[in-house]
Amino acid sequence: MIAPRSEAELAEAIRTANSPLRIRGGGTRDIGRPVEAPPLSVAGLAGIELYEPGALTLVVRAGTPLAEVEAALADENQRLAFEPMDHRRLLGTDGTPTIGGVVAANVSGPRRIQAGACRDALLGVRFVDGSGTVIRNGGRVMKNVTGYDLVRLLAGSHGTLGVLTEVAFKVLARPETECTLVADGLDAAAGVAALSRALGSPFDVSGAAHLDVDGAPRTQVRLEGMAVSVAYRRDRLLADMPEFAAVEGEDSAALWQEVRDVTPFAGAEGAVWRVSVKPADGPVLTAALEERGLKARAVYDWGGGLVWLLVPEADHAGAEAVRGAVQRLGGHATLIRAAQDTRAAVPVFQPEPGPLAVISRGLRAKFDPRGILNPGLMD
């Protein structure tokens, strides 16, 4: 394994590479088409460069463990608002999640409906492209928006455009309290309809999910903020949705960790798809798959707009049925967990329309002209 300890060493390793490289952070997110190449680890590029709580600004090296970042923020009663997922239980991996891996995969959790995605919190990045050139884009304050927006381009590129060495974030204060309203026994359609009512209210919902836990359907809505505000919004929503009951404090937080990390599918046999559709189409998607004979368990997040599907591994994880149903609904699907032969045989990421595919190929040719950074991973 190639394991540079500095940005300069990383740039030199890429510049002198004579074969493809498999970019590795903490080794927790084995997502994408398998890449047969020597691993290049950025775990040695770790440490917090700058943290200014009063300015809500954090600059950190890409190999820094996510837990270290979150602990530093918690000491100042702050947090990463986008609530990054820990994939280890779902994917059955070990290792240590890194902040660079979070950015490379644009990992965003249930709070995205309120606070935005990982890329929305990014202020700036430093990375090494496929020719070994160090590039910096963005800054350490939100007003720096000149030039090309490589910050958002790198988020979600899975190491195919460049290897991140440093990331800068806008962080937010941790709320005083949280509360989750929970209803048991609603089917998917009724649950998502209830989520839509809550999200359409003026009560600033920060989480809206419907899931099946051990055969028991559960619908949940999260409120966060000052205690007096949360209490007021809780009571107003309960008056409108009497089938719900309130869960407070740590019990509330545990419910959202379960959704964030998709733990109902942890250890369960089968492949896992991550599907984005219009919120009202979440239950429509699962019904369409059942009509085609593909039995799927589902976790609906983001008010029904993000659907995690657990399906049998057979027939390439039902790729034809899933992609067909998603295309009809105007969404997109990513195969998050499957056997290696399945991930090698079908596109893991949503196939791009022709014009967009041309742009993507052009970008990769520009940033990685030799095609050595995670080649084929996103094909």
Sequence and secondary structure as in RCSB ss.txt:
>XXXX:A:sequence
MIAPRSEAELAEAIRTANSPLRIRGGGTRDIGRPVEAPPLSVAGLAGIELYEPGALTLVVRAGTPLAEVEAALAD
ENQRLAFEPMDHRRLLGTDGTPTIGGVVAANVSGPRRIQAGACRDALLGVRFVDGSGTVIRNGGRVMKNVTGYDL
VRLLAGSHGTLGVLTEVAFKVLARPETECTLVADGLDAAAGVAALSRALGSPFDVSGAAHLDVDGAPRTQVRLEG
MAVSVAYRRDRLLADMPEFAAVEGEDSAALWQEVRDVTPFAGAEGAVWRVSVKPADGPVLTAALEERGLKARAVY
DWGGGLVWLLVPEADHAGAEAVRGAVQRLGGHATLIRAAQDTRAAVPVFQPEPGPLAVISRGLRAKFDPRGILNP
GLMD
>XXXX:A:secstr
 B  SSHHHHHHHHHT  S BEEESSS    SS   S EEE TTS  EEEEEGGGTEEEEETTSBHHHHHHHHHH
TTEE TT     HHHHT  S  BHHHHHHTT   TTHHHH  HHHHEEEEEEE TTS EEEEE SSTT   S  H
HHHHTTSTTSS EEEEEEEE EE  SEEEEEEEES  HHHHHHHHHHHHTSSS EEEEEEEEETTEEEEEEEEEE
 HHHHHHHHHHHHHH TT EEEEHHHHHHHHHHHHTTGGGTT SSEEEEEE  GGGHHHHHHHHHHTT   EEEE
EGGGTEEEEEE SHHHHHHHHHHHHHHHHT EEEEEE  HHHHHHS SS    HHHHHHHHHHHHHH TT  BST
TTT 
